Amino acid sequence: MGSIGSNLQEVKRRIAAACAAASRDANTVTLLVVSKTFGADAVREAFGAGARAFGENYVQEALAKMDALADLRGTLEWHLIGPLQSNKTRPVAEAFDWVHTVDRLKVAERLAAQRPPGLPPLNLCLQVNVSGEATKSGVAPAELPWLAAAVAALPRGRVRLRGLMSIPEPARGEAAQRRPHRQLREMFDALRAQGHALDTLSMGMSSDLEAAVAEGATLVRVGSAIFGVRG
Ligand SMILES: *Cc1c(COP(=O)(O)O)cnc(C)c1O
């Protein structure tokens, strides 16, 4: 592994190459830097190398990092990408910019009720359990149209439904990696055809970002390829 800065450049190069192969503009894919288990110093180093959007899995860990990086407030975007229980929503509504893991209406309702009125709307993605994967997190595909309609009906000043997210089981080979990403993109296209103004397809990680970009990802979540293996 190189330095955080050189790893970041290498990931950007991979994204650009995947976009070129898919005849997509590289600006249509956002790099979310996944900083879970790495400290505020690592986030600061990635920020210095140009990263602006960070993904965290654990709320308490993220809040501590936000505190340590308070001098950068307003220039960083914080995305929650870990599971969120409905009794833990308040600090998330108060401190994050995005939540990718909404899979129940109750969680979205609480986030909407608890989002402070002075802040911009909290951006939400619905996590979909595309192929009944082992994580068991995520809404079942059959329930997705109903959940999307219910979340989209929440007060738009507080929460905004932006798109879909998934965490497929690890797979080897391009065809196997692309299949669940394609399924999520088809659900995304179907919701858009029904009139939902979605713009975010959050899929792809260090090992399968090329497959995700090939299938239309607009945001890839990359940790270990930037920071190294988590301890
Ligand atoms: C940890 C994590 C990632 C990053 O995974 P890497 O393989 O380290 O790139 C992406 N998305 C979610 C939901 C994660 O929990």
The ligand as a Tripos MOL2 file, in Angstrom:
@<TRIPOS>MOLECULE
LIG
   15    15     1     0     0
SMALL
NO_CHARGES

@<TRIPOS>ATOM
      1 C1        -16.8110   -1.0350    5.0600 C.3       1 LIG1
      2 C2        -17.8210   -0.7330    4.0120 C.ar      1 LIG1
      3 C3        -17.4360   -0.3120    2.7290 C.ar      1 LIG1
      4 C4        -15.9880   -0.2390    2.2700 C.3       1 LIG1
      5 O1        -15.5170   -1.5160    2.0290 O.3       1 LIG1
      6 P1        -14.0230   -1.7350    1.4350 P.3       1 LIG1
      7 O2        -14.0570   -3.1290    0.9570 O.co2     1 LIG1
      8 O3        -13.0800   -1.4960    2.5620 O.co2     1 LIG1
      9 O4        -13.8460   -0.7610    0.3380 O.co2     1 LIG1
     10 C5        -18.4330    0.0350    1.8330 C.ar      1 LIG1
     11 N1        -19.7250   -0.0170    2.1650 N.ar      1 LIG1
     12 C6        -20.1340   -0.4310    3.3870 C.ar      1 LIG1
     13 C7        -21.5770   -0.4770    3.6860 C.3       1 LIG1
     14 C8        -19.1890   -0.7970    4.3310 C.ar      1 LIG1
     15 O5        -19.6230   -1.2270    5.5390 O.3       1 LIG1
@<TRIPOS>BOND
     1     1     2 1
     2     2     3 ar
     3     2    14 ar
     4     3     4 1
     5     3    10 ar
     6     4     5 1
     7     5     6 1
     8     6     7 2
     9     6     8 1
    10     6     9 1
    11    10    11 ar
    12    11    12 ar
    13    12    13 1
    14    12    14 ar
    15    14    15 1
@<TRIPOS>SUBSTRUCTURE
     1 LIG1         1 GROUP 0 **** ****
